[in-house]
Amino acid sequence: MSKPWSRSTRYLVLILALITSALLFYRARALLGPMAVSALLAFVLNPLVSFAHERMKLRRALVVLLVYLASLAGIVLIGVVVVQVISQQTTSLVAEFQAMLQQIQRTYLDHPWMVMNIPIQPALLFPQASAEIAPDLLQADVIFQIFQATTTNFGWILVVIVTTYYLLLDWGKLREWFFSWLPEGYEADGRRLYEEIRHVWRRYFQGQLRLSVIVGFLTAVGAFIIGLPGAVVFGILAAVFDVLLSVGPAIVIAIATAVALFTGSTTLPIDSNLLFALLVLAVLSLIQMFENIWLRPRIMSSSLNIHPAIVFIAIIASLALAGVLTALVIVPVIVSVGIIVKYIYFKLFEMDPWENW
């Protein structure tokens, strides 16, 4: 029989393990974001994989491959559509802007200004910027920075894709492997905690789905009323991109405003496309304000049994301090940590953690 460690040795090993874990987390902090994204994608897709595996009686590896390829195809299709729309609208915007600049130049800059009977050539005061900007874009360091950023982002995307695939493939094995590390007598508690936390995340995604549907419906109806072309498409885009919090809605609003600027309204008698674009910007921004200030806190509060003020403050603080990814999961993380803290509290005071759960 192996000689047991003394209490001081156990404490020393525990402290060293905690310090080592903290250092590893700090050194690998850049990996935490992609790993979190992979875990979220696997969590969302796992019920679909399990359902298809049980109903279709196919091997899990084949089901994972089919679901994964279908999901990637959907993401790529959405990306291609969005990029194409953005590219077309950006090209039109640049063309209109250049035409406006040429009109200004013909009207005001091609003729001398008279100041105190002294002719002044405006071209000398406003040199063309294109000649100064173009050489900068061709500098080697700028090209290298663009290449480096593109390569890094592609690498992280590849990490997310591969990690999500293996999480989906071996989700059950990983779960049982984790439970096998629990001390004897605590496996039941570990499984209960896992089920409680899993239930929290399931309710969170259900609430997010409800929120996306409502926002998409409001966007489509609002766009249809004011006469924005493609109202249904913008409603679908608003529902899909709503999960990205401030970034996703900003993209949809920017695209809708650009479309309004070049097409005008199909229902309202607004002669100026600029005024119609401002109207579209105002309507969609009001919908987002309504969602962020009232709708999201209420839905997440009812889904996770947490006060709406905590939801609102947590999301705003996360957006300001840690970015979109943290804000996306901060609410279920808070509830999950609360479950673990509650369990530890009951155990510290020798009470049954499941009696009044």
Buried (B, 14 or more C-beta within 10 A) or exposed (E): EEEEEEEEEEEEEEEEEEEEEEEEEEEEEEEEBBBBBBBBBBBBBBEBBBEBBEEEEEEBEEBBBBBBEEBEEEEEEBEEEBEEBBEBBEEBEEEEEEEEEEEEBEEEBEEEEEEEEEEEEEEEEEEEEEEEEEEEEEEEEEEEEEEEEEEEEEEBEEBBBEBBBEBBBBBEEEEEEEBEEEEEEEEEBBEBBEEBBEEBBBBBBEBBBBBBEBBBEBBBEBBBEBBBBBBEBBBBBBBBBBBBBBBBBBBBBBBBBBBBBBBBBEEEEBEEBEBBBBBBBEBBBEBBEBBBEEBBBBBBBEBBEBEBEBBBEBBBEBBEEEBBBBBBBBBBBBBBEEBEEBBEEBEEEEEEBEEEE
